[in-house]
């Protein structure tokens, strides 16, 4: 079977999604992250499944790729500690795995980034709600219509497409765009 036409269709959708990004919003988020770095604020990030993988990748890149700065980024991925996730899930439910961690760590003016293709993952919604309630700065990275966290966040990077794979692809591209630029300024 020849898959060339299907591959072209997928890549065309991906290019459309990239071209539709609000670059002013990307720049705005970059300024939020730079301000956090310069002020020594903590950044917390999380997601589920592919979004969790992207959150881990963000954490790695901001901590490693941007390590040439005198003041470093201080970013922690909440979905990377499996024993904590399992313990909280067991005792309080999976919807609490990220909020629970933020309650022990996050301070006013720290940054919370929630990544969710749908924008409706309840554990991310609950964490964003908590971050907002203590005066944190919140960023949603979403696809589809943006869901609940798009409406809750102070800042949003929205890939407006009803396709989980392309949303996740573009979320990772945004990570690379931001770290590439922020490392080289």
WOGI-V357259 format. One record per residue. PHI is phi as a letter, one per 30 degrees, with the letter a starting at -180 (* if undefined). D_LAST is the distance of its C-alpha to the last C-alpha in whole Angstrom. Layout:
# WOGI-V357259
phi: [PHI | PHI]
d_last: [D_LAST | D_LAST]
This chain:
# WOGI-V357259
phi: [* | c | c | e | d | d | d | e | d | d | d | d | d | d | d | d | d | d | d | d | d | d | d | d | d | d | d | e | d | d | d | d | d | d | d | d | d | d | c | i | d | d | b | c | b | a | a | c | h | d | d | d | d | d | d | d | d | e | e | e | d | d | d | c | d | c | d | d | d | d | c | c | d | c | b | b | c | d | c | d | c | e | e | d | d | d | d | d | e | d | d | b | j | d | d | c | d | c | e | e | d | d | d | d | b | d | c | e | i | d | c | b | c | c | c | a | e | d | i | b | d | d | d | d | e | d | d | d | e | d | e | d | d | c | i | d | c | c | b | c | c | b | b | h | c | j | h | d | d | d | d | d | d | d | b | b | c | c | c | d | b | d | a | d | d | d | e | d | e | d | e | d | d | d | e | d | e | d | d | d | d | d | d | c | c]
d_last: [47 | 44 | 41 | 39 | 40 | 39 | 36 | 35 | 36 | 33 | 30 | 31 | 31 | 28 | 26 | 28 | 26 | 23 | 24 | 25 | 22 | 21 | 17 | 18 | 19 | 16 | 13 | 16 | 16 | 12 | 12 | 15 | 14 | 11 | 14 | 16 | 14 | 14 | 17 | 18 | 20 | 21 | 20 | 23 | 23 | 26 | 28 | 31 | 32 | 29 | 27 | 28 | 27 | 23 | 23 | 23 | 21 | 18 | 19 | 19 | 16 | 14 | 16 | 16 | 13 | 10 | 12 | 10 | 10 | 13 | 13 | 14 | 14 | 18 | 19 | 23 | 25 | 28 | 30 | 29 | 32 | 35 | 38 | 36 | 36 | 40 | 41 | 40 | 41 | 45 | 45 | 43 | 43 | 40 | 39 | 38 | 36 | 32 | 34 | 36 | 33 | 31 | 34 | 34 | 30 | 28 | 28 | 28 | 24 | 23 | 21 | 24 | 23 | 26 | 26 | 29 | 30 | 33 | 31 | 35 | 35 | 36 | 35 | 31 | 33 | 35 | 32 | 30 | 33 | 33 | 29 | 30 | 33 | 32 | 29 | 26 | 23 | 24 | 22 | 24 | 23 | 27 | 29 | 32 | 33 | 30 | 33 | 34 | 30 | 29 | 31 | 31 | 27 | 25 | 22 | 23 | 21 | 25 | 26 | 29 | 31 | 34 | 33 | 32 | 31 | 29 | 27 | 26 | 25 | 23 | 22 | 20 | 19 | 17 | 16 | 14 | 13 | 11 | 10 | 9 | 6 | 6 | 6 | 4 | 0]
